[in-house]
Amino acid sequence: MQVSIVGRSRKVVTGWGKTSPIRANIARPESVDSAVFVVSEADRVVGRGLGRSYGDAAQVSGGQVIDMTGLNRILEFDADSGIVNVEAGTSIEHLIETLVPQSWFVPVTPGTRFVTVGGAIGSDVHGKNHHRVASFGSHVRELTLLTGSGEVVTASPELNADVFWATVGGMGLTGLILTAKVAMRPVETAMMVATTERAKNLDAVMTRMIELDPVNPYTVAWIDCVARGARFGRGLITYGDHARLNQIPAGWEPLDVDLPSAGTVPIDLPSLSLNRVTIAAFNELWFRKVPKRPTRGLVSFADFFHPLDMIGDWNRIYGRAGFIQYQFVVPDSRADLIRIAIERITDVGGSAFLTVLKRFGSGNSGHLSFPIEGWTLALDVPARLAGLGRVLDELDQQVVQAGGRVYLSKDSRMRPDVLPAMYPRLDEWREVRQRLDPNEKFTSNLALRLGI
Amino acid sequence: MRDGLGAVQRVLLLGGTSEIGLAIVRELGAAGRLQWVGLAVRSLEKAVTVKEDLERDYVGMEVEVFDFDALRTDDHQQLIDATFAQAPVDCVISAFGLLGADLDQQRDVEGVRELLEVNYVAAVTTGTLVIKKFEDQGYGSLVVLSSVAAERSRLDNYVYASTKAGLDSWASGLADALAGTGIQVLVVRPGFVHTKMTAGLAVAPLATTPDLVAKQTVNALRRGSSLVWAPAAVRPLMSTLRHLPRPVFRAVTKRASKG
């Protein structure tokens, strides 16, 4: 067995919300063999990608954090079927840069391209097209998983299906994802045809999204949580689809990922780093950029899918105490909870920065996968806010009663006792995990905190 | 685990019958996430009542009692090992100590030695053992109960004050040394606190209660602070005292000690 040098360091890590720092032992293998070696030596271990989980999912106390970003190679790509076989540390950014020129795009991307394929599977990430194509895990044809016993298991929806679906959304707790085969989707251009329109309040936003979803593969709404009274929940809705070849002006290189957006950009961000910009002021800027009439234009992938990636380290504006992101989903029948959540959080003083509202389609078979059919709301709140803990605990209860759940990849403060009610397949998942890893070698601070 | 809002799940109280220490435990419990409390005590009898009270008031919380004598230094490693054995401990409160209210400060050498060994030596050595565990865990919060007396003593408590001054100095230096490592050391300097330990003593100005000290302590923990005065107003008061000319200071404290 060839074992290459493993980079070792000890440094303070957090999630994207910059809360609950721990000084972790970090190992960074550059080959599968090295990763196997690191796991075999450790008592307690968790995989870490690009650190975009908001809470403590990718860190573990007293154990070994395996930084998988060194395993970032595209192993094989079938240009006919669009199936790409990658090492788990490959980022979505790398996939886009490499495969878009060959006219293939990722089936699902979250709001940042800085996530690894392993992380995208472990968190079963979703995007603006969830209502059409479900989440990332639904497009994984096969994965290889290194378990706590040192075994490498190949799993897919057909082979070891229980292991596969326990790993999709399994928060890295079933083992270390080593490689995955992802089904990319064909595109004719590197642009989107997108429209952005204003909606004057929350009801208007929600009504319009219900109209738009059947007709548009990609939809999302940004809600201004600072707006009060009649304008409560006013928002911007962006919707669209991939631009066909005949929608791109002649003379443009259609598959050039670096093409800038043309015409009116729905979201035009200040190019300076945000620091000390008050949330209200930012929201005003954001909303003012969109003219009163719906505007349609050609938008780059970066502008359409990953606008926040352009503000480097935007998570820093919250200062030393960091922030909490609260994301939940509730069935359509309890859409009223969206309003309630925004009200309760803004009442306690949390004016959330860029709140996102989306409708999900049906979920997949991942035991702990987050998306279910209904409405999902995601908001950021400074962690220092007095009274926030109680408000979120109460909202958790309401979410449970509504038959919904909170997203583990965003969580940093949920109580362990609400988890089983939110994820009814938890016991099933535990059985699979127990079989794969009876000594719970793979664990994280999130798992320890929530008792899973 | 400590969560994103600073709420803790496992806390160890060194000096498990300390009123201020227990008030801090209860304040930590108010966030609804406290699952385990370790009480390291000298008197197992008194601890039983405390344990019963806590378990009754916090359903589902486990309270474990450990035998702890500050003077038996040889046993300290074993104690800390035992308390950290099951799972990471998020917060340790060092609240044990003797007040020495009846100590003949000038003549009782053995009594003086005991005060030093309990309040200063044992507090620093057990604190050091705790920090080693926190290093292994990669995080942790150590709360050290100092006193305003660490800044300036009264005539009737200068031996006690000197132990707090030593402990305070160590804890403050440690807090600086550990800055940015994920390990937090919080020095709490309460003024006069109404407790069983101070019952019958002359009450000083700006006296406070264990509950108020606890609230300030927990807020300071959440903010990531390394020093908190309880109440906050006692800080400028102590600063004034410190800058008084010596004869004036002696006159003021002589009156204060007489009550």
Interface residues (C-beta under 8 A of the other chain):
Chain A: V12 G17 T19 S20 P21 I22 R23 A24 N25 G55 D56 S61 G62 R320 A321 G322 I324 A383 R384 L388 G389 D393 S412 R413 R415 N445 L448 R449
Chain B: M1 R2 D3 G4 L5 G6 A7 Q9 A31 G32 R33 A87 P88 E135 D136 Q137 G138 Y139 G180 T181 G182 I183 R222 R223 G224
